[in-house]
Amino acid sequence: MNGISTLLLHVTDPAETARFYETIFGCAPVEASPTFVLFVLPSGPALGLWKKDGVEPAPKGVIGGSEIGIRVDSNKDVDCMHALWTSKGAEIVMPPANLDFGRSFVATDPDGHRLRVYAIADET
């Protein structure tokens, strides 16, 4: 079966954005060029950072109009990841909060892409 294998983000400076992701994810890219950087994430999919000036066809969307979700196991994990990312300089646009689906916080990368870390609320 075919499935999602790579998430691509259009970025201004792949090297700068790669430093951000290397810092918060704690892993190095597996490929890097002036226009493209690729991370293979332990959870499965790859994350590609593509210089937006060279994307074909040219993107028409608005940066920040969607999110990458990162599911963790517990509320404590949400809070721990928030503390870690904050200590590493990530811009937090929403601190940890209990929402209707569970606990979550939102950070942004250097280009304004939103990263939502969350734990699903117990259904019992």
N, C-alpha and C positions, 0 to 999 in steps of 0.2 A: 504494500500500500504506500502511496505517496503521502508525504506529510510535510509540515513546515520544518525546514532545515536551517534556514538563515533569516535573521531579521536584519534589514538594511536601514541604516540611518544616513540621511544626507547631512553632511557637516561642512562647516567652513574650513576647518583646519584638521585633517585626519590625525596628524601627530599630536596636536594639543588635546583633542578629544580622546585619543588613545591613552594618553597619560592619565586622564581622569578615570577611565574605565579600568586601567591597570591598577590604579590606586584603590578604587572601591571594591573591585572584584578579586584583587590579589593574584591575578594571573597575567602572564605576558601574552601579547598577540602571537599568533602562529605565522602571520604573513603581514608585511608592511611595505608600502611603497609611498611615494609622495601623494598619490591620489586615493589610496585604499588601504585600510587596515582591517585584519580579520582576527577575531577572538573565537576560540572554541570553548564554550562554557561547560562546566562540569555537569550542568543539568540537562544538556542535550543539544539545543540549537546553537548555531554560531551567530555572532554579532558582527556585522560588517559596517564599517564606517567609510562612506564613499564621499569624496569631495564633491559638493553640490554643483560646482561650476562645470563638472564634466559628466554629470549623469545624463544618460540617453535612454529614453526621451527626457527632456527637461521636466523636472517636477513642477506641479501646479499647486500642491497642497500647502498648508500653513504649518510651520513647525510649532510644536506644542499642542496640536489639535488631537493628539492621541497619546497613549501611554504604553510603556512596557511594564507588565506586571511581574513581580518577583514574589512568589508565594513561599512563606516560611511556615514552620510547624506550630508556632505558638505566639501569644501576645508578648511573652518575654523575649522571643527572638526578634519581633518587630522592634521592641525598645532597644535591644542590644545592637541591632543593625543601625538603628537611628543614631545611637551614641557613637558607633564606630564611624559611620559616614560623616557625621558632624565633626568628629575629631580629625578627619582627613580632608576637611574643607568643602564638602559637598554643600551646594545651596539647597536648603530645605525650604520648600514652599508651603508645606503643611506638616506640622509636627504630629507625632503619634496621636491618634484619636480613635475612639470607638464609633464605628459607623454601623449602618444596619446589617452589613454583610460580615463585619469583623473589625479587627484593629488594623490600622494602616497609617503610613506616612508617605509623603511625596517629596522627591528631590528632583533637581534638574541637572542636566549635563551642561557643558559650556555653550551648546547651541540651543538650549531651552527645551530639549526633549525631556518629557516627564517620565520618571521612574517611580512606580508605586510599589512599595513593599507592604505586604499584607498577610494576615493570618485569618482564616475563615472562622467565624463564630461557631461554637458548638451548636449542633442541631438537636440536642437532647433537652 
